[in-house]
Amino acid sequence: MSRGLFIVIEGIDGTGKSTQAARLSEWFRERGREVVLSREPTAGPWGRKVRESAATGRLSPEDELEYFLNDRRQHVDELIGPSLAAGKVVILDRYYFSTMAYQGARGFDPLEIRRKNEAFAPRPDLLLILDLEVDAALERIGARGDTANEFEQRENLERCREIFMSLCGEGFVRVVDSQGTLDEVAQRIRDAVEASGF
């Protein structure tokens, strides 16, 4: 059986991750691959608590980090690991790089967060970072009718973007400009996937 392929789409809020993850999944399906599309935080018990906290008031930094780790462990054990072992393409909208960015912006050491995650979470074959200026991202968040929650404040997003950009230069990372139409961004993503040999 062919080994699975693991692709993660990251970036600050407003860059279009969810939309592009769905489009990339469709593209792989059209090529005859079996695709598992998922996201973090998940809809599991730990992920739900994190999602609820975005609206009701953030958890303490320590609890938030612990909930993310618990959610991810369950995700790896129940979905990511088995899907890759079965030769499927796994596409995630957010993964531990978001924890590095958003919890890093709360004062944790992003490299320490990465170390804790990589002790149990497989590194993706390809990490696509959708990049956008913070002003443009905030504009998009407003345009979709949302008000920026605490995860999405300007200063927080600036710091998160810095942490995402600090990953550039690693062999499995590609930065994709997410300015432009959905079709243009989708094409850039497909180009990045093909250039990586997948």
N, CA and C atoms as an extended XYZ file, in Angstrom:
594
Properties=species:S:1:pos:R:3:atomname:S:1:resname:S:1:resid:I:1 pbc="F F F"
N         0.846       -1.196        0.000 N   MET     1
C         0.000        0.000        0.000 CA  MET     1
C         0.880        1.244        0.000 C   MET     1
N         0.489        2.244       -0.799 N   SER     2
C         1.327        3.444       -0.843 CA  SER     2
C         1.142        4.208        0.465 C   SER     2
N         2.229        4.833        0.897 N   ARG     3
C         2.195        5.611        2.126 CA  ARG     3
C         1.292        6.822        1.910 C   ARG     3
N         0.649        7.246        2.957 N   GLY     4
C        -0.207        8.418        2.856 CA  GLY     4
C         0.602        9.680        2.631 C   GLY     4
N        -0.114       10.762        2.400 N   LEU     5
C         0.495       12.075        2.200 CA  LEU     5
C        -0.161       13.028        3.189 C   LEU     5
N         0.663       13.776        3.907 N   PHE     6
C         0.162       14.631        4.983 CA  PHE     6
C         0.474       16.089        4.653 C   PHE     6
N        -0.588       16.883        4.416 N   ILE     7
C        -0.439       18.304        4.074 CA  ILE     7
C        -1.182       19.148        5.102 C   ILE     7
N        -0.510       20.169        5.595 N   VAL     8
C        -1.123       21.082        6.566 CA  VAL     8
C        -1.171       22.491        5.970 C   VAL     8
N        -2.318       23.146        6.147 N   ILE     9
C        -2.470       24.536        5.699 CA  ILE     9
C        -2.572       25.426        6.933 C   ILE     9
N        -1.668       26.395        7.006 N   GLU    10
C        -1.586       27.285        8.165 CA  GLU    10
C        -1.632       28.742        7.720 C   GLU    10
N        -1.646       29.640        8.705 N   GLY    11
C        -1.660       31.066        8.441 CA  GLY    11
C        -2.540       31.755        9.469 C   GLY    11
N        -2.412       33.055        9.558 N   ILE    12
C        -3.235       33.789       10.514 CA  ILE    12
C        -4.700       33.758       10.080 C   ILE    12
N        -5.585       34.154       10.971 N   ASP    13
C        -7.013       34.201       10.643 CA  ASP    13
C        -7.248       35.123        9.459 C   ASP    13
N        -8.185       34.745        8.595 N   GLY    14
C        -8.531       35.601        7.467 CA  GLY    14
C        -7.757       35.308        6.195 C   GLY    14
N        -6.866       34.320        6.225 N   THR    15
C        -6.063       34.034        5.027 CA  THR    15
C        -6.756       33.046        4.072 C   THR    15
N        -7.874       32.449        4.507 N   GLY    16
C        -8.617       31.555        3.610 CA  GLY    16
C        -8.277       30.086        3.749 C   GLY    16
N        -7.746       29.685        4.894 N   LYS    17
C        -7.300       28.302        5.085 CA  LYS    17
C        -8.399       27.266        4.850 C   LYS    17
N        -9.559       27.494        5.472 N   SER    18
C       -10.634       26.482        5.387 CA  SER    18
C       -11.094       26.299        3.945 C   SER    18
N       -11.297       27.418        3.253 N   THR    19
C       -11.733       27.370        1.857 CA  THR    19
C       -10.710       26.639        1.000 C   THR    19
N        -9.437       26.983        1.181 N   GLN    20
C        -8.394       26.397        0.329 CA  GLN    20
C        -8.125       24.933        0.689 C   GLN    20
N        -8.284       24.580        1.950 N   ALA    21
C        -8.121       23.163        2.334 CA  ALA    21
C        -9.186       22.325        1.635 C   ALA    21
N       -10.427       22.846        1.584 N   ALA    22
C       -11.513       22.122        0.913 CA  ALA    22
C       -11.239       22.009       -0.588 C   ALA    22
N       -10.742       23.081       -1.188 N   ARG    23
C       -10.469       23.054       -2.635 CA  ARG    23
C        -9.327       22.101       -2.977 C   ARG    23
N        -8.311       22.087       -2.133 N   LEU    24
C        -7.181       21.176       -2.369 CA  LEU    24
C        -7.637       19.720       -2.218 C   LEU    24
N        -8.505       19.462       -1.257 N   SER    25
C        -9.040       18.098       -1.071 CA  SER    25
C        -9.762       17.635       -2.334 C   SER    25
N       -10.566       18.541       -2.887 N   GLU    26
C       -11.321       18.228       -4.099 CA  GLU    26
C       -10.369       17.918       -5.259 C   GLU    26
N        -9.317       18.700       -5.362 N   TRP    27
C        -8.323       18.527       -6.432 CA  TRP    27
C        -7.677       17.133       -6.352 C   TRP    27
N        -7.326       16.711       -5.130 N   PHE    28
C        -6.737       15.375       -4.962 CA  PHE    28
C        -7.765       14.283       -5.282 C   PHE    28
N        -9.014       14.504       -4.865 N   ARG    29
C       -10.058       13.499       -5.160 CA  ARG    29
C       -10.237       13.327       -6.663 C   ARG    29
N       -10.191       14.448       -7.384 N   GLU    30
C       -10.320       14.371       -8.843 CA  GLU    30
C        -9.180       13.565       -9.460 C   GLU    30
N        -8.089       13.469       -8.749 N   ARG    31
C        -6.940       12.686       -9.228 CA  ARG    31
C        -6.958       11.260       -8.692 C   ARG    31
N        -8.090       10.877       -8.132 N   GLY    32
C        -8.262        9.482       -7.715 CA  GLY    32
C        -7.714        9.144       -6.343 C   GLY    32
N        -7.336       10.145       -5.572 N   ARG    33
C        -6.813        9.857       -4.223 CA  ARG    33
C        -7.944        9.867       -3.201 C   ARG    33
N        -7.789        9.049       -2.184 N   GLU    34
C        -8.736        9.078       -1.068 CA  GLU    34
C        -8.245       10.139       -0.092 C   GLU    34
N        -9.115       11.082        0.237 N   VAL    35
C        -8.701       12.245        1.023 CA  VAL    35
C        -9.465       12.325        2.339 C   VAL    35
N        -8.742       12.653        3.388 N   VAL    36
C        -9.361       12.946        4.679 CA  VAL    36
C        -9.082       14.421        4.955 C   VAL    36
N       -10.143       15.215        5.066 N   LEU    37
C       -10.019       16.643        5.354 CA  LEU    37
C       -10.443       16.860        6.803 C   LEU    37
N        -9.576       17.491        7.583 N   SER    38
C        -9.914       17.726        8.981 CA  SER    38
C        -9.367       19.082        9.413 C   SER    38
N        -9.638       19.434       10.659 N   ARG    39
C        -9.161       20.728       11.140 CA  ARG    39
C        -8.884       20.652       12.639 C   ARG    39
N        -8.149       21.605       13.114 N   GLU    40
C        -7.923       21.749       14.551 CA  GLU    40
C        -8.231       23.187       14.952 C   GLU    40
N        -8.735       23.405       16.176 N   PRO    41
C        -9.167       22.371       17.108 CA  PRO    41
C       -10.294       21.530       16.498 C   PRO    41
N       -10.366       20.253       16.920 N   THR    42
C       -11.349       19.329       16.360 CA  THR    42
C       -12.706       19.565       17.026 C   THR    42
N       -13.665       18.744       16.620 N   ALA    43
C       -14.990       18.798       17.250 CA  ALA    43
C       -15.059       17.864       18.456 C   ALA    43
N       -13.908       17.292       18.843 N   GLY    44
C       -13.863       16.406       20.012 CA  GLY    44
C       -14.015       17.200       21.309 C   GLY    44
N       -14.025       16.495       22.448 N   PRO    45
C       -14.289       17.167       23.721 CA  PRO    45
C       -13.292       18.274       24.062 C   PRO    45
N       -12.005       18.044       23.807 N   TRP    46
C       -10.996       19.075       24.121 CA  TRP    46
C       -11.071       20.227       23.134 C   TRP    46
N       -11.239       19.903       21.860 N   GLY    47
C       -11.321       20.940       20.835 CA  GLY    47
C       -12.533       21.842       21.028 C   GLY    47
N       -13.653       21.222       21.446 N   ARG    48
C       -14.870       22.016       21.696 CA  ARG    48
C       -14.633       23.048       22.791 C   ARG    48
N       -13.930       22.622       23.836 N   LYS    49
C       -13.661       23.556       24.950 CA  LYS    49
C       -12.845       24.751       24.465 C   LYS    49
N       -11.869       24.484       23.586 N   VAL    50
C       -11.048       25.584       23.060 CA  VAL    50
C       -11.906       26.503       22.201 C   VAL    50
N       -12.721       25.908       21.331 N   ARG    51
C       -13.571       26.724       20.443 CA  ARG    51
C       -14.542       27.592       21.251 C   ARG    51
N       -15.139       26.984       22.277 N   GLU    52
C       -16.083       27.745       23.108 CA  GLU    52
C       -15.385       28.918       23.787 C   GLU    52
N       -14.133       28.704       24.178 N   SER    53
C       -13.406       29.749       24.919 CA  SER    53
C       -13.144       30.983       24.055 C   SER    53
N       -13.116       30.805       22.724 N   ALA    54
C       -12.893       31.957       21.839 CA  ALA    54
C       -14.038       32.952       21.971 C   ALA    54
N       -15.239       32.442       22.296 N   ALA    55
C       -16.412       33.312       22.420 CA  ALA    55
C       -16.682       33.710       23.874 C   ALA    55
N       -16.378       32.806       24.810 N   THR    56
C       -16.782       33.039       26.202 CA  THR    56
C       -15.674       33.651       27.053 C   THR    56
N       -14.479       33.785       26.506 N   GLY    57
C       -13.351       34.294       27.301 CA  GLY    57
C       -12.268       33.236       27.339 C   GLY    57
N       -11.061       33.631       27.000 N   ARG    58
C        -9.998       32.643       26.847 CA  ARG    58
C        -9.654       31.954       28.152 C   ARG    58
N        -9.229       30.717       28.019 N   LEU    59
C        -8.741       29.934       29.142 CA  LEU    59
C        -7.416       30.531       29.608 C   LEU    59
N        -6.942       30.084       30.750 N   SER    60
C        -5.599       30.493       31.169 CA  SER    60
C        -4.613       29.953       30.136 C   SER    60
N        -3.472       30.628       29.938 N   PRO    61
C        -2.509       30.148       28.933 CA  PRO    61
C        -2.130       28.677       29.131 C   PRO    61
N        -1.962       28.268       30.392 N   GLU    62
C        -1.540       26.881       30.669 CA  GLU    62
C        -2.635       25.896       30.288 C   GLU    62
N        -3.886       26.212       30.679 N   ASP    63
C        -4.998       25.309       30.354 CA  ASP    63
C        -5.211       25.233       28.840 C   ASP    63
N        -5.132       26.401       28.192 N   GLU    64
C        -5.351       26.441       26.749 CA  GLU    64
C        -4.340       25.535       26.034 C   GLU    64
N        -3.081       25.661       26.415 N   LEU    65
C        -2.038       24.844       25.786 CA  LEU    65
C        -2.296       23.363       26.054 C   LEU    65
N        -2.677       23.033       27.273 N   GLU    66
C        -2.932       21.630       27.624 CA  GLU    66
C        -4.112       21.067       26.824 C   GLU    66
N        -5.171       21.872       26.647 N   TYR    67
C        -6.337       21.417       25.890 CA  TYR    67
C        -5.969       21.168       24.423 C   TYR    67
N        -5.157       22.074       23.863 N   PHE    68
C        -4.708       21.875       22.478 CA  PHE    68
C        -3.921       20.577       22.337 C   PHE    68
N        -3.024       20.326       23.282 N   LEU    69
C        -2.204       19.106       23.220 CA  LEU    69
C        -3.083       17.859       23.353 C   LEU    69
N        -4.040       17.889       24.277 N   ASN    70
C        -4.935       16.739       24.460 CA  ASN    70
C        -5.774       16.492       23.209 C   ASN    70
N        -6.280       17.585       22.631 N   ASP    71
C        -7.082       17.484       21.414 CA  ASP    71
C        -6.250       16.878       20.283 C   ASP    71
N        -5.020       17.328       20.165 N   ARG    72
C        -4.157       16.859       19.064 CA  ARG    72
C        -3.771       15.394       19.263 C   ARG    72
N        -3.490       14.997       20.486 N   ARG    73
C        -3.155       13.583       20.738 CA  ARG    73
C        -4.284       12.679       20.258 C   ARG    73
N        -5.498       13.063       20.614 N   GLN    74
C        -6.669       12.278       20.214 CA  GLN    74
C        -6.808       12.270       18.682 C   GLN    74
N        -6.579       13.414       18.066 N   HIS    75
C        -6.681       13.553       16.609 CA  HIS    75
C        -5.660       12.651       15.907 C   HIS    75
N        -4.433       12.667       16.404 N   VAL    76
C        -3.359       11.841       15.824 CA  VAL    76
C        -3.701       10.357       15.982 C   VAL    76
N        -4.141        9.973       17.185 N   ASP    77
C        -4.421        8.555       17.464 CA  ASP    77
C        -5.608        8.033       16.678 C   ASP    77
N        -6.658        8.852       16.591 N   GLU    78
C        -7.919        8.342       16.045 CA  GLU    78
C        -8.103        8.595       14.551 C   GLU    78
N        -7.465        9.650       14.026 N   LEU    79
C        -7.717        9.991       12.619 CA  LEU    79
C        -6.445       10.114       11.784 C   LEU    79
N        -5.529       10.973       12.195 N   ILE    80
C        -4.364       11.264       11.348 CA  ILE    80
C        -3.507       10.022       11.140 C   ILE    80
N        -3.100        9.387       12.236 N   GLY    81
C        -2.233        8.201       12.143 CA  GLY    81
C        -2.851        7.086       11.322 C   GLY    81
N        -4.081        6.648       11.658 N   PRO    82
C        -4.704        5.556       10.888 CA  PRO    82
C        -4.918        5.902        9.413 C   PRO    82
N        -5.267        7.151        9.120 N   SER    83
C        -5.506        7.545        7.720 CA  SER    83
C        -4.224        7.495        6.908 C   SER    83
N        -3.125        7.988        7.491 N   LEU    84
C        -1.835        7.934        6.791 CA  LEU    84
C        -1.392        6.485        6.603 C   LEU    84
N        -1.606        5.665        7.632 N   ALA    85
C        -1.216        4.241        7.546 CA  ALA    85
C        -2.000        3.531        6.445 C   ALA    85
N        -3.220        4.032        6.171 N   ALA    86
C        -4.059        3.421        5.127 CA  ALA    86
C        -3.766        4.003        3.742 C   ALA    86
N        -2.760        4.881        3.638 N   GLY    87
C        -2.350        5.406        2.333 CA  GLY    87
C        -3.177        6.590        1.841 C   GLY    87
N        -3.936        7.216        2.737 N   LYS    88
C        -4.786        8.339        2.320 CA  LYS    88
C        -4.023        9.663        2.332 C   LYS    88
N        -4.594       10.642        1.637 N   VAL    89
C        -4.087       12.012        1.705 CA  VAL    89
C        -4.817       12.687        2.869 C   VAL    89
N        -4.058       13.167        3.846 N   VAL    90
C        -4.651       13.874        4.983 CA  VAL    90
C        -4.344       15.361        4.826 C   VAL    90
N        -5.395       16.178        4.780 N   ILE    91
C        -5.232       17.629        4.671 CA  ILE    91
C        -5.830       18.263        5.917 C   ILE    91
N        -5.016       19.021        6.624 N   LEU    92
C        -5.480       19.670        7.857 CA  LEU    92
C        -5.519       21.174        7.703 C   LEU    92
N        -6.592       21.751        8.212 N   ASP    93
C        -6.740       23.191        8.359 CA  ASP    93
C        -6.296       23.478        9.802 C   ASP    93
N        -5.070       23.920        9.986 N   ARG    94
C        -4.381       24.154       11.267 CA  ARG    94
C        -3.850       22.859       11.882 C   ARG    94
N        -2.699       23.037       12.589 N   TYR    95
C        -2.054       21.906       13.276 CA  TYR    95
C        -1.191       22.521       14.371 C   TYR    95
N        -0.115       21.858       14.741 N   TYR    96
C         0.636       22.370       15.903 CA  TYR    96
C         1.400       23.660       15.611 C   TYR    96
N         1.529       24.020       14.348 N   PHE    97
C         2.190       25.295       14.025 CA  PHE    97
C         1.316       26.466       14.485 C   PHE    97
N        -0.007       26.272       14.447 N   SER    98
C        -0.913       27.297       14.985 CA  SER    98
C        -0.740       27.420       16.492 C   SER    98
N        -0.536       26.286       17.169 N   THR    99
C        -0.307       26.340       18.616 CA  THR    99
C         0.993       27.097       18.898 C   THR    99
N         2.026       26.821       18.088 N   MET   100
C         3.290       27.572       18.233 CA  MET   100
C         3.042       29.069       18.093 C   MET   100
N         2.214       29.437       17.092 N   ALA   101
C         1.980       30.857       16.801 CA  ALA   101
C         1.094       31.511       17.858 C   ALA   101
N        -0.077       30.933       18.092 N   TYR   102
C        -1.059       31.604       18.955 CA  TYR   102
C        -0.694       31.502       20.438 C   TYR   102
N        -0.137       30.346       20.856 N   GLN   103
C         0.297       30.257       22.252 CA  GLN   103
C         1.656       30.937       22.422 C   GLN   103
N         2.433       30.958       21.333 N   GLY   104
C         3.694       31.721       21.368 CA  GLY   104
C         3.410       33.197       21.583 C   GLY   104
N         2.319       33.685       20.963 N   ALA   105
C         1.932       35.092       21.123 CA  ALA   105
C         1.469       35.378       22.555 C   ALA   105
N         1.144       34.326       23.301 N   ARG   106
C         0.728       34.491       24.703 CA  ARG   106
C         1.921       34.366       25.657 C   ARG   106
N         3.107       34.204       25.084 N   GLY   107
C         4.294       34.208       25.943 CA  GLY   107
C         5.020       32.883       26.071 C   GLY   107
N         4.450       31.797       25.534 N   PHE   108
C         5.168       30.517       25.569 CA  PHE   108
C         6.270       30.514       24.513 C   PHE   108
N         7.276       29.675       24.719 N   ASP   109
C         8.368       29.535       23.757 CA  ASP   109
C         7.877       28.656       22.600 C   ASP   109
N         7.780       29.214       21.383 N   PRO   110
C         7.271       28.410       20.259 CA  PRO   110
C         8.084       27.134       20.020 C   PRO   110
N         9.392       27.189       20.243 N   LEU   111
C        10.225       26.004       19.995 CA  LEU   111
C         9.947       24.904       21.013 C   LEU   111
N         9.642       25.310       22.232 N   GLU   112
C         9.285       24.334       23.274 CA  GLU   112
C         7.932       23.697       22.949 C   GLU   112
N         6.995       24.510       22.459 N   ILE   113
C         5.688       23.972       22.035 CA  ILE   113
C         5.898       22.969       20.899 C   ILE   113
N         6.757       23.312       19.969 N   ARG   114
C         7.024       22.413       18.840 CA  ARG   114
C         7.606       21.087       19.330 C   ARG   114
N         8.548       21.180       20.264 N   ARG   115
C         9.193       19.968       20.793 CA  ARG   115
C         8.149       19.056       21.447 C   ARG   115
N         7.268       19.656       22.248 N   LYS   116
C         6.221       18.861       22.935 CA  LYS   116
C         5.314       18.171       21.920 C   LYS   116
N         4.954       18.870       20.863 N   ASN   117
C         4.065       18.301       19.856 CA  ASN   117
C         4.751       17.220       19.038 C   ASN   117
N         5.983       17.482       18.627 N   GLU   118
C         6.654       16.523       17.745 CA  GLU   118
C         7.064       15.247       18.483 C   GLU   118
N         6.888       15.247       19.806 N   ALA   119
C         7.122       14.016       20.575 CA  ALA   119
C         6.053       12.969       20.243 C   ALA   119
N         4.878       13.429       19.778 N   PHE   120
C         3.813       12.457       19.463 CA  PHE   120
C         3.108       12.733       18.133 C   PHE   120
N         3.228       13.943       17.600 N   ALA   121
C         2.471       14.312       16.390 CA  ALA   121
C         3.380       14.245       15.169 C   ALA   121
N         2.993       13.509       14.127 N   PRO   122
C         3.864       13.403       12.946 CA  PRO   122
C         4.013       14.746       12.231 C   PRO   122
N         5.210       14.986       11.760 N   ARG   123
C         5.448       16.213       11.004 CA  ARG   123
C         4.833       16.054        9.614 C   ARG   123
N         4.195       17.097        9.084 N   PRO   124
C         3.599       16.945        7.747 CA  PRO   124
C         4.661       16.793        6.655 C   PRO   124
N         4.261       16.208        5.540 N   ASP   125
C         5.146       16.146        4.368 CA  ASP   125
C         5.281       17.530        3.751 C   ASP   125
N         4.214       18.319        3.860 N   LEU   126
C         4.205       19.653        3.271 CA  LEU   126
C         3.397       20.586        4.175 C   LEU   126
N         4.007       21.707        4.519 N   LEU   127
C         3.321       22.750        5.288 CA  LEU   127
C         3.164       23.966        4.387 C   LEU   127
N         1.911       24.317        4.090 N   LEU   128
C         1.607       25.485        3.263 CA  LEU   128
C         1.179       26.616        4.185 C   LEU   128
N         1.953       27.690        4.208 N   ILE   129
C         1.596       28.846        5.034 CA  ILE   129
C         0.983       29.894        4.121 C   ILE   129
N        -0.316       30.154        4.313 N   LEU   130
C        -0.985       31.195        3.543 CA  LEU   130
C        -0.649       32.531        4.198 C   LEU   130
N        -0.024       33.412        3.441 N   ASP   131
C         0.446       34.664        4.028 CA  ASP   131
C        -0.334       35.858        3.503 C   ASP   131
N        -0.626       36.780        4.425 N   LEU   132
C        -1.401       37.972        4.112 CA  LEU   132
C        -1.025       39.044        5.124 C   LEU   132
N        -0.971       40.298        4.665 N   GLU   133
C        -0.756       41.409        5.601 CA  GLU   133
C        -1.873       41.408        6.636 C   GLU   133
N        -1.542       41.775        7.869 N   VAL   134
C        -2.525       41.731        8.952 CA  VAL   134
C        -3.730       42.630        8.656 C   VAL   134
N        -3.505       43.822        8.072 N   ASP   135
C        -4.633       44.716        7.753 CA  ASP   135
C        -5.620       44.033        6.804 C   ASP   135
N        -5.088       43.367        5.794 N   ALA   136
C        -5.938       42.686        4.815 CA  ALA   136
C        -6.682       41.526        5.482 C   ALA   136
N        -6.005       40.822        6.384 N   ALA   137
C        -6.645       39.700        7.094 CA  ALA   137
C        -7.800       40.211        7.961 C   ALA   137
N        -7.570       41.309        8.682 N   LEU   138
C        -8.625       41.874        9.533 CA  LEU   138
C        -9.806       42.355        8.697 C   LEU   138
N        -9.506       42.903        7.522 N   GLU   139
C       -10.557       43.333        6.607 CA  GLU   139
C       -11.433       42.149        6.192 C   GLU   139
N       -10.776       41.016        5.890 N   ARG   140
C       -11.522       39.818        5.487 CA  ARG   140
C       -12.380       39.295        6.644 C   ARG   140
N       -11.808       39.311        7.849 N   ILE   141
C       -12.564       38.836        9.018 CA  ILE   141
C       -13.826       39.690        9.169 C   ILE   141
N       -13.695       41.003        8.992 N   GLY   142
C       -14.842       41.918        9.064 CA  GLY   142
C       -15.823       41.682        7.940 C   GLY   142
N       -15.298       41.425        6.740 N   ALA   143
C       -16.148       41.257        5.549 CA  ALA   143
C       -17.002       40.000        5.649 C   ALA   143
N       -16.525       38.986        6.369 N   ARG   144
C       -17.346       37.765        6.476 CA  ARG   144
C       -18.369       37.896        7.616 C   ARG   144
N       -18.466       39.135        8.180 N   GLY   145
C       -19.499       39.388        9.180 CA  GLY   145
C       -19.083       39.030       10.586 C   GLY   145
N       -17.814       38.659       10.770 N   ASP   146
C       -17.336       38.318       12.111 CA  ASP   146
C       -16.723       39.540       12.768 C   ASP   146
N       -16.766       39.548       14.090 N   THR   147
C       -15.947       40.544       14.796 CA  THR   147
C       -14.715       39.790       15.263 C   THR   147
N       -13.585       40.438       15.211 N   ALA   148
C       -12.338       39.776       15.611 CA  ALA   148
C       -12.450       39.359       17.074 C   ALA   148
N       -12.289       38.057       17.332 N   ASN   149
C       -12.291       37.620       18.733 CA  ASN   149
C       -10.881       37.810       19.305 C   ASN   149
N       -10.692       37.311       20.525 N   GLU   150
C        -9.420       37.606       21.194 CA  GLU   150
C        -8.224       36.975       20.474 C   GLU   150
N        -8.468       35.890       19.743 N   PHE   151
C        -7.389       35.248       18.989 CA  PHE   151
C        -6.993       36.119       17.785 C   PHE   151
N        -7.871       37.055       17.405 N   GLU   152
C        -7.727       37.758       16.129 CA  GLU   152
C        -7.386       39.247       16.267 C   GLU   152
N        -6.953       39.701       17.432 N   GLN   153
C        -6.597       41.112       17.598 CA  GLN   153
C        -5.310       41.411       16.828 C   GLN   153
N        -5.179       42.664       16.370 N   ARG   154
C        -4.054       43.038       15.500 CA  ARG   154
C        -2.679       42.643       16.053 C   ARG   154
N        -2.408       43.049       17.288 N   GLU   155
C        -1.070       42.800       17.855 CA  GLU   155
C        -0.794       41.297       17.919 C   GLU   155
N        -1.828       40.558       18.306 N   ASN   156
C        -1.735       39.107       18.392 CA  ASN   156
C        -1.439       38.513       17.009 C   ASN   156
N        -2.166       38.996       15.985 N   LEU   157
C        -1.966       38.466       14.628 CA  LEU   157
C        -0.584       38.816       14.084 C   LEU   157
N        -0.079       40.014       14.413 N   GLU   158
C         1.281       40.410       13.970 CA  GLU   158
C         2.305       39.421       14.517 C   GLU   158
N         2.177       39.109       15.807 N   ARG   159
C         3.127       38.182       16.448 CA  ARG   159
C         2.980       36.776       15.859 C   ARG   159
N         1.728       36.356       15.652 N   CYS   160
C         1.494       35.023       15.071 CA  CYS   160
C         2.115       34.920       13.678 C   CYS   160
N         1.923       35.963       12.890 N   ARG   161
C         2.482       35.961       11.530 CA  ARG   161
C         4.006       35.846       11.586 C   ARG   161
N         4.628       36.570       12.513 N   GLU   162
C         6.096       36.478       12.679 CA  GLU   162
C         6.523       35.041       12.965 C   GLU   162
N         5.777       34.384       13.852 N   ILE   163
C         6.145       33.006       14.226 CA  ILE   163
C         5.966       32.076       13.028 C   ILE   163
N         4.860       32.229       12.282 N   PHE   164
C         4.694       31.408       11.074 CA  PHE   164
C         5.857       31.638       10.100 C   PHE   164
N         6.218       32.897        9.901 N   MET   165
C         7.284       33.220        8.942 CA  MET   165
C         8.653       32.699        9.399 C   MET   165
N         8.805       32.500       10.705 N   SER   166
C        10.085       31.983       11.218 CA  SER   166
C        10.327       30.543       10.760 C   SER   166
N         9.279       29.890       10.242 N   LEU   167
C         9.423       28.503        9.762 CA  LEU   167
C         9.951       28.439        8.331 C   LEU   167
N         9.938       29.596        7.648 N   CYS   168
C        10.416       29.629        6.258 CA  CYS   168
C        11.858       29.135        6.207 C   CYS   168
N        12.171       28.480        5.125 N   GLY   169
C        13.546       28.001        5.001 CA  GLY   169
C        13.669       26.527        5.361 C   GLY   169
N        12.673       25.980        6.087 N   GLU   170
C        12.693       24.533        6.341 CA  GLU   170
C        12.196       23.847        5.068 C   GLU   170
N        12.793       22.729        4.760 N   GLY   171
C        12.568       22.084        3.464 CA  GLY   171
C        11.127       21.727        3.139 C   GLY   171
N        10.310       21.469        4.150 N   PHE   172
C         8.938       21.013        3.904 CA  PHE   172
C         7.932       22.174        3.935 C   PHE   172
N         8.433       23.409        4.046 N   VAL   173
C         7.549       24.577        4.199 CA  VAL   173
C         7.498       25.379        2.899 C   VAL   173
N         6.277       25.742        2.470 N   ARG   174
C         6.093       26.639        1.330 CA  ARG   174
C         5.180       27.784        1.761 C   ARG   174
N         5.591       29.011        1.457 N   VAL   175
C         4.746       30.172        1.752 CA  VAL   175
C         3.970       30.516        0.493 C   VAL   175
N         2.657       30.680        0.636 N   VAL   176
C         1.780       30.980       -0.497 CA  VAL   176
C         1.121       32.340       -0.249 C   VAL   176
N         1.265       33.232       -1.201 N   ASP   177
C         0.629       34.548       -1.108 CA  ASP   177
C        -0.880       34.352       -1.225 C   ASP   177
N        -1.632       34.774       -0.202 N   SER   178
C        -3.080       34.549       -0.270 CA  SER   178
C        -3.853       35.810       -0.643 C   SER   178
N        -3.145       36.796       -1.228 N   GLN   179
C        -3.832       37.932       -1.866 CA  GLN   179
C        -4.396       37.438       -3.196 C   GLN   179
N        -5.490       38.025       -3.623 N   GLY   180
C        -6.030       37.660       -4.937 CA  GLY   180
C        -7.309       36.862       -4.819 C   GLY   180
N        -7.783       36.365       -5.953 N   THR   181
C        -9.047       35.621       -5.961 CA  THR   181
C        -8.834       34.223       -5.393 C   THR   181
N        -9.934       33.567       -5.046 N   LEU   182
C        -9.862       32.190       -4.536 CA  LEU   182
C        -9.195       31.281       -5.569 C   LEU   182
N        -9.527       31.487       -6.851 N   ASP   183
C        -8.945       30.647       -7.906 CA  ASP   183
C        -7.441       30.860       -8.016 C   ASP   183
N        -7.009       32.113       -7.919 N   GLU   184
C        -5.568       32.401       -8.017 CA  GLU   184
C        -4.806       31.752       -6.873 C   GLU   184
N        -5.358       31.861       -5.665 N   VAL   185
C        -4.682       31.271       -4.499 CA  VAL   185
C        -4.678       29.749       -4.612 C   VAL   185
N        -5.807       29.171       -5.059 N   ALA   186
C        -5.891       27.715       -5.224 CA  ALA   186
C        -4.843       27.224       -6.222 C   ALA   186
N        -4.634       27.985       -7.296 N   GLN   187
C        -3.632       27.609       -8.294 CA  GLN   187
C        -2.227       27.668       -7.705 C   GLN   187
N        -1.954       28.715       -6.915 N   ARG   188
C        -0.626       28.815       -6.272 CA  ARG   188
C        -0.378       27.623       -5.348 C   ARG   188
N        -1.436       27.213       -4.650 N   ILE   189
C        -1.306       26.064       -3.735 CA  ILE   189
C        -1.021       24.790       -4.535 C   ILE   189
N        -1.763       24.583       -5.616 N   ARG   190
C        -1.527       23.385       -6.441 CA  ARG   190
C        -0.115       23.391       -7.026 C   ARG   190
N         0.327       24.572       -7.445 N   ASP   191
C         1.706       24.699       -7.974 CA  ASP   191
C         2.719       24.304       -6.914 C   ASP   191
N         2.495       24.755       -5.673 N   ALA   192
C         3.413       24.445       -4.571 CA  ALA   192
C         3.432       22.945       -4.268 C   ALA   192
N         2.244       22.326       -4.343 N   VAL   193
C         2.146       20.875       -4.098 CA  VAL   193
C         2.904       20.112       -5.190 C   VAL   193
N         2.676       20.507       -6.442 N   GLU   194
C         3.326       19.803       -7.551 CA  GLU   194
C         4.839       20.034       -7.550 C   GLU   194
N         5.253       21.283       -7.206 N   ALA   195
C         6.690       21.586       -7.153 CA  ALA   195
C         7.382       20.772       -6.061 C   ALA   195
N         6.601       20.345       -5.058 N   SER   196
C         7.165       19.543       -3.963 CA  SER   196
C         7.182       18.054       -4.311 C   SER   196
N         6.692       17.735       -5.515 N   GLY   197
C         6.762       16.352       -5.985 CA  GLY   197
C         5.594       15.479       -5.567 C   GLY   197
N         4.481       16.089       -5.150 N   PHE   198
C         3.325       15.279       -4.705 CA  PHE   198
C         2.229       15.276       -5.748 C   PHE   198
